[in-house]
Amino acid sequence: GLPAHSEALLVVNKDSGGADFAVARFDAYALLELAALIKECGARAQVLAHDEARRGFGELAEFCVGGPYSNRRTAAHLAALLPGIRVETDPSPERNAFVIGGERYALDHGQSEYVLLARLTTGREELTRPVFLLCGQRSVNNQAAARYLVTHQERLRRRYRRDSFVLLLRVVNSAAYG
């Protein structure tokens, strides 16, 4: 999905805790890991804020970091391509919970958290590039997904080849292990 000398978008979310545009520390760590992966593939990374990314699906390889509450591009991809997955975004105790096929995956802050790692394609890989979503309940979960992708890229490539996939990863005790 990332041929040498191609370009890949790193679509950056907004830190949901701040009023101004800023990137959360762990999201910045995730972006660094993804940028290294892109460089390892011989491609170039272009960083764009989520509200500036207006390219069509699959024009360039794309890595969207952050959930739908902080990244409009992720929200659009979830709605269009993964309609069976919902993320609670309303301010409530259930905020950030994933609802997948009727199952609820709630955030247990620092103890048990979840992140979606998805590779989405249109099925015509020779014409389009994949979109990767790293959609965590917290920014530390986005970093965990980036680390997982970098560490397991060969295994994922062998298993899924050019197909789309969606993984729900559980992050245990992020307070201690990051």
C-alpha positions as CSV (number, residue, x, y, z in Angstrom):
1,G,0.0,0.0,0.0
2,L,3.0,2.3,0.3
3,P,5.2,2.1,-2.8
4,A,8.6,3.7,-2.7
5,H,8.7,7.4,-3.6
6,S,4.9,7.7,-2.9
7,E,3.3,10.1,-0.4
8,A,1.3,9.2,2.6
9,L,-1.0,11.5,4.7
10,L,-0.8,11.6,8.5
11,V,-4.1,13.1,9.4
12,V,-3.7,14.7,12.8
13,N,-6.5,15.1,15.3
14,K,-7.1,18.0,17.7
15,D,-6.5,17.4,21.4
16,S,-10.0,17.1,22.7
17,G,-9.0,18.6,26.0
18,G,-8.0,22.0,24.6
19,A,-9.7,24.9,22.9
20,D,-6.9,25.7,20.6
21,F,-5.5,23.4,17.9
22,A,-2.9,21.1,19.6
23,V,-1.9,17.5,19.4
24,A,-2.0,15.4,22.6
25,R,1.4,14.1,23.6
26,F,0.6,10.4,23.0
27,D,-0.9,11.2,19.6
28,A,2.4,12.9,18.8
29,Y,4.2,9.7,19.8
30,A,1.9,7.7,17.5
31,L,2.6,10.1,14.6
32,L,6.4,9.7,15.1
33,E,6.0,5.9,15.0
34,L,3.9,6.1,11.9
35,A,6.3,8.5,10.2
36,A,9.1,6.1,10.8
37,L,7.0,3.3,9.3
38,I,6.3,5.4,6.2
39,K,10.0,6.3,5.8
40,E,10.9,2.6,6.2
41,C,8.6,1.9,3.2
42,G,10.5,4.5,1.1
43,A,7.5,6.8,1.1
44,R,7.2,10.5,2.3
45,A,4.9,11.6,5.1
46,Q,2.7,14.7,4.7
47,V,1.1,15.9,7.9
48,L,-2.4,17.5,7.7
49,A,-4.9,18.7,10.3
50,H,-8.1,16.6,10.2
51,D,-10.1,19.6,9.0
52,E,-7.7,20.2,6.1
53,A,-7.7,16.7,4.7
54,R,-10.1,16.9,1.8
55,R,-8.8,14.3,-0.6
56,G,-10.9,11.5,-1.9
57,F,-10.7,8.0,-0.3
58,G,-7.7,6.1,-1.6
59,E,-6.0,8.9,-3.5
60,L,-3.0,8.6,-1.2
61,A,-2.2,6.2,1.6
62,E,-3.6,7.8,4.8
63,F,-3.2,7.3,8.5
64,C,-5.9,8.9,10.6
65,V,-5.1,9.3,14.3
66,G,-7.8,9.8,16.9
67,G,-11.4,9.1,17.4
68,P,-14.4,10.8,15.8
69,Y,-14.7,13.4,18.6
70,S,-11.3,14.8,17.8
71,N,-10.8,13.9,14.1
72,R,-13.5,14.7,11.6
73,R,-11.8,12.6,8.9
74,T,-12.0,9.5,11.2
75,A,-15.7,10.3,11.8
76,A,-16.3,10.4,8.1
77,H,-14.5,7.1,7.4
78,L,-16.3,5.3,10.3
79,A,-19.7,6.5,9.1
80,A,-19.1,5.7,5.4
81,L,-17.0,2.5,5.7
82,L,-17.7,0.9,9.1
83,P,-21.4,1.6,9.8
84,G,-21.6,-1.3,12.3
85,I,-19.2,0.6,14.6
86,R,-20.3,3.5,16.7
87,V,-18.3,5.6,19.1
88,E,-20.2,7.4,21.9
89,T,-19.2,11.1,21.5
90,D,-21.8,12.8,23.7
91,P,-20.6,14.2,27.0
92,S,-21.7,11.5,29.4
93,P,-20.3,8.7,31.5
94,E,-20.5,6.5,28.4
95,R,-18.4,8.9,26.3
96,N,-15.7,7.1,24.2
97,A,-17.4,3.7,24.5
98,F,-17.3,1.6,21.3
99,V,-20.6,-0.1,20.3
100,I,-19.9,-2.9,17.8
101,G,-22.7,-5.2,16.8
102,G,-24.7,-4.4,20.0
103,E,-21.6,-5.1,22.2
104,R,-20.4,-2.2,24.3
105,Y,-16.7,-1.7,25.0
106,A,-16.6,1.0,27.8
107,L,-13.5,2.9,28.8
108,D,-12.2,1.9,32.3
109,H,-9.7,4.7,32.6
110,G,-6.1,3.5,33.0
111,Q,-7.2,-0.1,33.5
112,S,-9.0,-1.5,30.4
113,E,-9.3,0.6,27.3
114,Y,-9.8,-0.1,23.6
115,V,-8.6,1.1,20.2
116,L,-9.7,0.3,16.7
117,L,-6.9,-0.4,14.2
118,A,-8.3,-0.7,10.7
119,R,-6.9,-0.9,7.2
120,L,-9.6,0.0,4.7
121,T,-9.5,-0.4,1.0
122,T,-12.0,-0.2,-1.8
123,G,-11.1,-3.6,-3.0
124,R,-9.3,-2.2,-6.1
125,E,-5.8,-2.0,-4.5
126,E,-4.0,-1.4,-7.8
127,L,-6.0,1.9,-8.2
128,T,-6.2,3.1,-4.6
129,R,-4.2,3.3,-1.5
130,P,-5.3,2.1,1.9
131,V,-6.6,4.2,4.8
132,F,-5.5,3.2,8.3
133,L,-7.6,4.3,11.3
134,L,-6.1,4.4,14.7
135,C,-9.2,5.2,16.8
136,G,-8.6,5.0,20.5
137,Q,-10.6,5.8,23.5
138,R,-7.6,7.9,24.7
139,S,-4.5,9.2,23.0
140,V,-2.3,6.6,24.7
141,N,-4.4,4.0,23.0
142,N,-3.7,5.6,19.6
143,Q,0.0,5.2,20.4
144,A,-0.6,1.6,21.3
145,A,-2.2,1.0,17.9
146,A,0.7,2.6,16.1
147,R,3.1,0.5,18.0
148,Y,1.1,-2.6,17.3
149,L,1.0,-1.8,13.6
150,V,4.7,-1.2,13.4
151,T,5.6,-4.3,15.4
152,H,3.1,-6.6,13.6
153,Q,3.2,-5.2,10.1
154,E,4.7,-8.3,8.4
155,R,2.2,-10.6,10.2
156,L,-0.7,-8.4,9.2
157,R,0.5,-8.2,5.6
158,R,0.8,-12.0,5.4
159,R,-2.6,-12.6,7.0
160,Y,-4.7,-10.0,5.2
161,R,-2.6,-9.3,2.1
162,R,-4.4,-6.4,0.4
163,D,-7.7,-6.9,2.1
164,S,-9.4,-4.6,4.6
165,F,-9.3,-5.5,8.3
166,V,-10.6,-4.1,11.6
167,L,-9.0,-5.1,14.9
168,L,-10.3,-4.2,18.3
169,L,-7.3,-4.1,20.6
170,R,-7.6,-4.0,24.3
171,V,-5.1,-1.9,26.2
172,V,-4.6,-3.2,29.7
173,N,-3.2,-1.0,32.5
174,S,-2.1,2.0,30.4
175,A,-1.5,3.9,33.6
176,A,1.4,1.7,34.3
177,Y,2.6,0.6,30.9
178,G,1.7,3.5,28.6
